[in-house]
Amino acid sequence: MESRIGNLIDIDWRNNLHDLQPENIKTPTNLNFLKESLVKHGFALPFAVWNDQGKYYCIDGHTRKQVLSELVSERVSVPTHLKAFEILAKDRKEAVEILLEVYNQKHNPFVKDTLTEWVKVEEVQVNIESLHVETLSEQDPNDINIKQEKKVWVPDCLFPSNNPYDIPTLLPHTQPIYVDVPLRPYGAEKRSKQGVGTYHFYVDDYRFEAIWDNPSAIIESGCKNIVEPNCSLYETTPISYGIFQIYKKRWIARFLQDYNINIFVDLNVTEKFASYNRMGIPEGYNAFFTRGYESRLNNLEKELVIAQEISGLDNPNLVVYGGGKKAKEFCYKKNLTCISETTLDI
């Protein structure tokens, strides 16, 4: 075995970083999660490049380059030169093979027809069936129609609301009494897998962004309950955008109630949005979930008070997910349900 990692260099990514793979080789994907990550954390993962006599080709980082270009067009300040490490491929053929077999992005499959054609053009030897591919153009028209029929999202649908922002009001009669097991983090496995009792969304936002366009995957999973999607909100998040995030998660929750899926209200928001997060929750509702943090037990105290005020009960049905030993002690003291963060298949 030999190391194929070369020098770490500064590269003019806009003018001297060329695409090695065809533009249409990857299936369409939502780039918002990557854009949010770059804005929040900066450029933390270097490009992988192949140096062909002074001309640099991108082996890994095509999507990052695309998103960076979008950020520039949105007038976000992006450095002209970013870090890249060289991959020591002896020729273009080997560079392509490394791209396919080493840097194949599992969350964004190749389009099978385009990949097959490209492999022939480049004359590379790879096992296409071992790669993460998706067939788009060979589908039977009837299969496509079936998939379209399953797309249950109705973008113009409005629900009754108890607030001036039209955030939908949840139905009071579809409340879970307890956490049906197994409890699973959404996106940790194929959603087609049956038998999940309750889905929670205390995961990276990109894992569940697609349900805003089409929540049918949750319906088809056969789960009994969900915790509302926990859309990331920070103290620096503009209020207008934060309200939209709350609208999204409550719209999805209200919609799923019509398919007999019970809803745990997500209380895990920053204090800045706590009052907005109560909108759309009817008085007397008594099914709540939150994320525990060992270093922020005061948050649990405040969220318990909110659950008490909404439910009208001293001991509301509040579930705390994670938070370590201190969160457990808090739950025992208050007689709340506490679930360990590592308990993914209870």
Secondary structure, DSSP 4 states (H G I P E B T S, - for coil): ----EEEEEEEETTTSEEE-S-TTSBPP---HHHHHHHHHH-S-S-EEEEEETTEEEEEE-HHHHHHHHHHHHTT----SEEEEEEE--SSHHHHHHHHHHHS--TTSPEEHHHHHHHHHHHT----GGGS-EE--TT--HHHHHHHHHH----TT----BSSTT-PBPPPTT---SS--SSEEETTSS-TT----SEEE--S-GGGTGGGGT-THHHHHHT-SEEEPP-----TTS-HHHHHHHHHHHHHHHHHHHTTT-EEEEE----GGGHHHHTTT--TT---EEEE--TT-HHHHHHHHHHHHHHHT-SS--EEEE--HHHHHHHHHHHT-EEE-TT-S--
